[in-house]
Amino acid sequence: MDSVHRSFSGSIPEFYDRYLVPFYFTPFAQDLAERLRAGPDMRILELACGTGVVTQALAATLSGDGSIVATDLSDAMIDIAHKKIPDDRRVSWHQADATNLSFGDDTFDAVVCQFGWMFFPDRARAMRQAARVLRPGGRLLFNTWDSLDVNVIPAEAYAGVRSCFLSNPPTFYDIPYGMFDPAEHEELAVDAGFSEVEVGKVRYRGAELDPFEVATGVIRGGPFALEIEQRGADLDKTIETTAGRLRQRFGDAPFAAQLSALVCSATK
């Protein structure tokens, strides 16, 4: 977890927020907030909050004395998220490891996580931690990406990056797109003591970006950039090659990705 999440530093969070959030994440964040339907005075813990797209969606639904504790392992990501809603006293920000939470037992009414569970080095431990901090009857809600087989644009971008290397290509995308089996979600939740476990699939389209913007976001907005530099390759050249592959497949004009994800809901 440290090796991945702590790599979201330097300029990476800014590229992530500028390109990947609107292209990939915004519609799924709204979906999670609508599914949760935060009730009056609900206490929400958010794991892997990133640059705050889910936090903003959740804050818009709060009522009464509701509150959100938004956490991420990367302080750099939290810094950007905090700037988006700096004066909302209902939201507090904390650097936290999802596999070793410092919060007390039975503290929260809901635990929410968008596209973060794939990165946790011990997914089962993170699930047990979520169960521990939830009150009885509390709700867990998280999503993960479906496989690259059905997420065509990310798959094409990944192929573009890999094509730049004759050997030892970057493998970062194996992580975010590697938790697509509904049975894994159910097993993790049940083993941690959750009930009423439901796993479904959703499809949304994000904002339109041109091929160069997509390639820039994919490469400079995450650990791909570090993997490429560690292999002695040129980032700008890799971006242009990846953008060219996207142009060949999808054209020159801005386009939106039809994306597929899994959503898991469970009750303590």
C-alpha positions, 0 to 999 in steps of 0.5 A, a space after each residue: 500500500 505504501 509503495 502505490 499510494 505514497 507514489 501519488 505525490 509530486 505533480 501526479 495528484 494534479 494530473 490525476 485530478 485534472 484529467 482522470 477524475 472527470 474522465 473516469 471517476 465523477 459519475 461513479 462518485 455520484 452513483 455511490 452518494 446516491 446509493 448511500 442516501 445519507 440520513 440525518 446525522 450520519 457519520 461517514 468514513 471515506 477510505 482512499 478519498 483521493 482528490 475528493 470527488 466522492 467527498 464532495 458528492 457525499 457532502 452534498 447529501 449530508 443533513 442535520 449533524 452529519 459528518 464525513 471523515 475523509 482519509 487517504 494514505 497520500 497527503 498530497 491527494 488530501 491537500 487537493 481534496 481539502 482545497 475543494 471544500 475548505 470551509 465545510 466543518 462537517 468534513 475532516 481530513 486524515 492521513 490513514 492506512 485502511 488496513 490499520 485504522 486508528 478510529 474506535 470500534 462502532 464509530 461510523 454509520 457508513 464506510 465508503 470507498 471509491 476505487 481504492 480496495 484494489 490497492 490495499 495490500 491486505 484486502 481482508 484486513 481492510 475489510 475487517 477494519 471497516 467492519 470494526 469501525 462500523 456500528 451494528 447495522 452500519 453500511 459498507 459501500 465500495 466500488 472497483 473497476 470491472 476487467 479491462 476486457 470490458 473497459 476498452 479505452 483503459 485497455 487501449 491506453 494500457 496497450 499503448 504504454 506497454 507497446 513502448 517497451 520491448 521487455 519489462 513493461 510497466 504493470 501498474 494497470 494490473 492493480 486497479 483492474 485486477 479486482 473484477 470478480 464479484 465472488 471476491 467481494 462477497 467472500 471478503 465481506 462475509 468473512 469479515 462478518 458482513 451480511 446482506 452482501 450485494 454485488 452488482 455492475 454499473 456502467 457510466 460515461 465520464 467527461 469527454 477528453 481528446 486522445 492526448 489528454 487521456 494519455 496524459 492523465 493515464 500516464 502522468 496521473 498515476 504510478 505509470 509515470 514512475 514506472 516509465 521513468 524507472 525504466 529509463 524511458 521518455 514520458 513525453 514520447 510514451 504519452 505521444 505514442 499512447 495518444 497515437 494509438 488512441 487516435 487510431 482506435 477512437 479518432 482525433 475528436 474528444 470522446 468519453 469512455 463507456 466504463 464498467 465497475 462493480 459496486 458492493 453493498 453490505 451491512 454489519 
